[in-house]
Each structure stands twice: as structure tokens, then as C-alpha cells.
Amino acid sequence: MKTVVFHYKKGGVGKTSISLNVCAYKALKHKCLYIDIDEQRNSTSTLQKELVRDEHTIYDVLTHKVNIKDAIKESKFNNIDYIPGSLKATGINADKLELKKLFQEIYSQYDYIFIDTPASSNLSTVQSAIVSSDVVVIPSILDSYSSANLMNVVGQVRKLNTNTEIIIAPNRYVKRSKLFNNVLGELKEYLSGKDYVRLVKPLPDSIEITNQIAEDKLLVYSGKSNKLKQAIKKLSGEV
């Protein structure tokens, strides 16, 4: 079983939509569990079969009110189960090893666990997710401050888990953007020789993924072929 965490300390970078679609690509051939620890619960809304109050959430699991197996639900997509998010998740004081311990109970049930985190590196739930990870994917929109921010996040991840692999996934790439390309060049230079971090091919800017998420659908299952869909498929192969 491999645990893949999607994390960045800034919102609005496409973290949730990318993580859902990478999970969906893996689910074409593997059994996946998606865990929503972001208090916004956007991924929960996309995955749930119908709009109902969740009986058990990640909050109940991390506060030991229910067994992790009892919180798992079937999503509306094949081969994807999920644990719903909770508005109360940010208030949890979780042990850094908590999720890693809990995953031992379901180790044989899934090929992949995907975790969507809130935009903060200081929350104990985020730290517990990173400690449990085999891979941390950092989606980012490259701008003037990206290099410093990304290296800060990379440093925080490494401090918590020196064994995890880190993947930086630039998002909403516009080929003609001089700023994006300059920052991309800076990142490549900075990451040279750092074998624990990989910079993958940028995901192109597209409204398609936003439209799909707005309708609680995933790009993977769309019959249309486009550059973004191909890029996400390639990213899923990286994890």
C-alpha cells in the first residue's frame, strides 16, 4: 500500500481537483481510499453518492470515537472509497504517528491511500498525514514568490519525514507566460542535485477540470481528450 499526500500551504492552487483526478486514474486499475482532512470538505462533496449528513468523519476517527473501518464509505466512482472530511478537523490535536498507526488496520484492503490536506503546515492533522506518507505532491501556481514558498514547504516536509518522496507539480501553466517560465527555470536550478524532490511537467491551464468539479464529476471519466487530461494521467504514473 502506498500513501500519497497532496499538500501546499496556500489555497487556490488546484490541490483538491488534481488529487481527485490522480486518484481516479489510479482507481482504473487499483483499489483506492481517499481521505479528506481539509475542513472545506470539497473532495467529500465530489465523492459522496448523495447529499446527506455523514454518519462518521475523519474527526471521529482521529478522536477515537469510531474505528477507521467504520468511517469508510463507498464513493460514486468505481474502486474509490473515502473517509469524509469534517469542519471540526482543524481543532484536532493528533499525534504525528496517528494516521500511520491507523493505516495498519486497513493495509491489505487498498493499493493506494490519497490524502487531501488543508492549506497549513502547522496543523497536527497535516503533520500526521505527512509522517504517514510515501509521496507528498505539492501543487503550485508559479509566481514571484513561488520558489521561496515551495522550498519552505519542502523543508517542512523533510523535517517531518525524511523518507518520503516529494513531487512538485506546477499547475495552470501558460506557455507564453514569461514569469511562469522564469520561475520554472529557477526551480530547476535550485532542485538540481536534490534527489528527494522531483519537478514534474507542468499541468496546462484549462477551465475543463474546474467545470467537471463544479458538476461533481472528474476529468478522468470525460470522453474528451485534452492536454490537461493527458498531463494528469502522466502525473498519476509518477506517484
C-alpha positions as CSV (number, residue, x, y, z in Angstrom):
1,M,0.0,0.0,0.0
2,K,1.3,3.5,-0.9
3,T,0.2,6.7,0.8
4,V,0.1,9.8,-1.3
5,V,-0.5,13.2,0.4
6,F,-1.4,16.4,-1.6
7,H,-0.3,19.4,0.3
8,Y,0.5,23.1,-0.1
9,K,0.3,25.9,2.4
10,K,-1.6,28.2,0.0
11,G,-5.2,27.6,-1.2
12,G,-6.5,28.0,-4.8
13,V,-3.7,26.1,-6.5
14,G,-5.9,23.2,-7.7
15,K,-4.8,20.8,-5.0
16,T,-8.1,19.1,-4.4
17,S,-9.1,18.8,-8.1
18,I,-5.7,17.4,-9.0
19,S,-5.7,14.9,-6.1
20,L,-9.2,13.6,-7.0
21,N,-8.3,13.1,-10.6
22,V,-4.9,11.4,-9.9
23,C,-6.8,9.1,-7.5
24,A,-9.4,8.4,-10.2
25,Y,-6.7,7.4,-12.7
26,K,-5.1,5.0,-10.2
27,A,-8.6,3.6,-9.5
28,L,-8.9,2.4,-13.1
29,K,-6.6,-0.4,-12.1
30,H,-6.2,-0.3,-8.3
31,K,-8.3,-0.1,-5.1
32,C,-8.0,3.4,-3.6
33,L,-9.0,5.1,-0.4
34,Y,-9.3,8.9,-0.4
35,I,-9.2,10.7,3.0
36,D,-10.4,14.3,3.3
37,I,-8.8,16.2,6.2
38,D,-9.4,19.6,4.6
39,E,-12.2,21.4,6.6
40,Q,-13.6,22.8,3.4
41,R,-14.8,19.2,2.5
42,N,-14.7,19.9,-1.3
43,S,-13.5,16.4,-2.1
44,T,-16.1,14.9,0.1
45,S,-18.8,16.7,-1.9
46,T,-17.4,15.3,-5.1
47,L,-17.1,11.8,-3.9
48,Q,-20.3,11.3,-1.9
49,K,-23.2,9.4,-3.7
50,E,-25.8,11.8,-2.3
51,L,-26.0,14.9,-0.3
52,V,-26.6,13.6,3.2
53,R,-25.1,14.2,6.6
54,D,-22.1,11.9,7.1
55,E,-22.5,9.5,10.0
56,H,-18.8,9.3,10.7
57,T,-16.0,11.6,9.5
58,I,-12.2,11.8,9.8
59,Y,-12.8,13.8,13.0
60,D,-14.5,10.8,14.6
61,V,-11.6,8.5,13.5
62,L,-8.8,10.8,14.8
63,T,-10.7,11.4,18.1
64,H,-11.1,7.6,18.5
65,K,-14.9,7.7,18.5
66,V,-15.1,5.1,15.8
67,N,-12.8,2.6,14.2
68,I,-11.3,3.7,10.9
69,K,-13.1,0.8,9.1
70,D,-16.5,2.1,10.3
71,A,-15.8,5.6,8.8
72,I,-15.0,4.3,5.3
73,K,-17.7,4.9,2.6
74,E,-18.2,3.9,-1.0
75,S,-17.9,6.8,-3.4
76,K,-19.9,7.2,-6.6
77,F,-16.8,6.3,-8.6
78,N,-15.5,2.7,-9.1
79,N,-12.7,1.5,-6.9
80,I,-12.7,4.6,-4.7
81,D,-13.7,4.5,-1.1
82,Y,-13.4,7.6,1.1
83,I,-13.5,9.0,4.6
84,P,-15.5,12.2,4.8
85,G,-14.0,15.5,5.9
86,S,-15.2,17.5,8.9
87,L,-15.4,21.2,9.8
88,K,-14.0,20.2,13.2
89,A,-10.9,18.6,11.8
90,T,-8.7,21.6,12.3
91,G,-9.3,21.5,16.0
92,I,-7.9,18.0,16.5
93,N,-4.6,17.6,18.4
94,A,-3.5,14.4,16.6
95,D,-0.3,12.5,17.4
96,K,2.2,12.7,14.4
97,L,2.1,8.9,14.2
98,E,-1.7,8.6,14.5
99,L,-2.5,8.1,10.8
100,K,0.4,5.8,10.2
101,K,-0.9,3.6,13.1
102,L,-4.5,3.7,11.8
103,F,-3.4,2.6,8.3
104,Q,-2.0,-0.6,9.6
105,E,-5.6,-1.7,10.2
106,I,-6.5,-1.4,6.5
107,Y,-3.1,-2.1,5.0
108,S,-4.4,-5.1,3.0
109,Q,-7.6,-3.5,1.7
110,Y,-6.1,-0.8,-0.5
111,D,-3.4,-0.3,-3.0
112,Y,-3.3,3.5,-2.6
113,I,-4.4,6.0,0.1
114,F,-4.8,9.6,-1.1
115,I,-5.0,12.4,1.5
116,D,-6.2,15.9,0.8
117,T,-4.9,18.4,3.4
118,P,-5.8,21.9,4.4
119,A,-3.6,24.9,3.4
120,S,-1.4,24.9,6.6
121,S,1.7,23.0,7.6
122,N,1.3,23.7,11.3
123,L,-1.9,21.7,11.9
124,S,-1.3,18.4,13.7
125,T,-3.5,16.6,11.2
126,V,-1.4,17.8,8.3
127,Q,1.8,16.8,10.1
128,S,0.4,13.3,10.8
129,A,-0.5,12.9,7.1
130,I,3.0,13.8,6.0
131,V,4.5,11.4,8.6
132,S,2.4,8.6,7.1
133,S,3.2,9.4,3.5
134,D,5.3,7.6,0.9
135,V,4.9,10.5,-1.5
136,V,4.0,14.2,-1.0
137,V,2.7,16.0,-4.0
138,I,2.9,19.8,-3.9
139,P,0.7,21.5,-6.5
140,S,1.6,25.2,-7.1
141,I,0.9,28.1,-9.4
142,L,4.3,29.6,-10.1
143,D,4.6,33.3,-9.4
144,S,7.2,35.7,-8.0
145,Y,7.0,34.2,-4.5
146,S,6.8,30.5,-5.5
147,S,10.4,29.5,-5.2
148,A,10.8,30.6,-1.6
149,N,7.3,29.3,-0.6
150,L,7.9,25.9,-2.3
151,M,11.3,25.5,-0.7
152,N,9.8,26.4,2.7
153,V,7.2,23.6,2.3
154,V,9.8,21.1,1.0
155,G,11.8,21.9,4.1
156,Q,8.8,21.4,6.4
157,V,8.0,18.1,4.8
158,R,11.6,16.9,5.0
159,K,11.7,17.8,8.7
160,L,8.7,15.6,9.4
161,N,9.6,12.7,7.1
162,T,13.0,12.2,5.5
163,N,11.9,9.0,3.8
164,T,9.0,10.4,1.7
165,E,9.4,11.4,-1.9
166,I,8.4,14.9,-2.8
167,I,6.9,15.9,-6.1
168,I,6.4,19.5,-7.2
169,A,3.6,19.8,-9.7
170,P,3.3,23.3,-11.3
171,N,-0.3,23.9,-12.2
172,R,-2.2,26.2,-14.7
173,Y,0.9,26.6,-16.9
174,V,0.6,29.1,-19.7
175,K,3.4,28.5,-22.2
176,R,3.7,32.2,-23.2
177,S,4.0,33.4,-19.6
178,K,7.5,34.8,-19.1
179,L,7.1,34.9,-15.3
180,F,6.0,31.2,-15.1
181,N,8.9,30.1,-17.3
182,N,11.4,32.2,-15.3
183,V,10.3,30.8,-12.0
184,L,10.3,27.3,-13.5
185,G,13.9,27.8,-14.6
186,E,14.8,29.0,-11.0
187,L,13.2,25.9,-9.5
188,K,15.0,23.5,-11.9
189,E,18.3,25.2,-11.0
190,Y,17.6,25.1,-7.2
191,L,16.5,21.5,-7.2
192,S,19.5,20.3,-9.2
193,G,21.2,17.6,-7.1
194,K,18.3,17.2,-4.6
195,D,17.3,13.6,-5.4
196,Y,14.5,13.7,-2.8
197,V,12.5,16.2,-4.9
198,R,11.1,15.8,-8.4
199,L,9.8,18.6,-10.5
200,V,7.2,17.1,-12.9
201,K,6.0,18.5,-16.2
202,P,3.6,21.5,-15.6
203,L,-0.1,20.9,-15.9
204,P,-1.5,23.2,-18.6
205,D,-4.1,25.9,-17.7
206,S,-7.6,24.7,-18.6
207,I,-11.2,25.5,-17.5
208,E,-12.2,21.9,-18.1
209,I,-11.1,20.5,-14.8
210,T,-12.9,23.3,-12.9
211,N,-16.1,22.7,-14.9
212,Q,-16.0,19.0,-14.1
213,I,-15.5,19.6,-10.4
214,A,-18.3,22.1,-10.3
215,E,-20.6,19.4,-11.5
216,D,-19.2,16.8,-9.1
217,K,-17.5,15.0,-11.9
218,L,-13.9,14.0,-12.7
219,L,-12.0,14.8,-15.8
220,V,-10.7,11.2,-16.0
221,Y,-14.2,9.9,-16.9
222,S,-14.8,12.6,-19.5
223,G,-14.8,11.3,-23.1
224,K,-12.9,14.3,-24.3
225,S,-9.2,14.2,-24.7
226,N,-7.1,17.3,-23.9
227,K,-3.7,18.3,-22.8
228,L,-4.7,18.6,-19.1
229,K,-6.2,15.2,-19.0
230,Q,-3.0,13.7,-20.6
231,A,-0.9,15.6,-18.1
232,I,-2.8,14.4,-15.1
233,K,-2.6,10.8,-16.4
234,K,1.2,11.2,-16.6
235,L,1.3,12.7,-13.1
236,S,-0.7,9.6,-11.8
237,G,2.1,7.5,-13.2
238,E,4.7,9.4,-11.2
239,V,3.1,8.5,-7.9
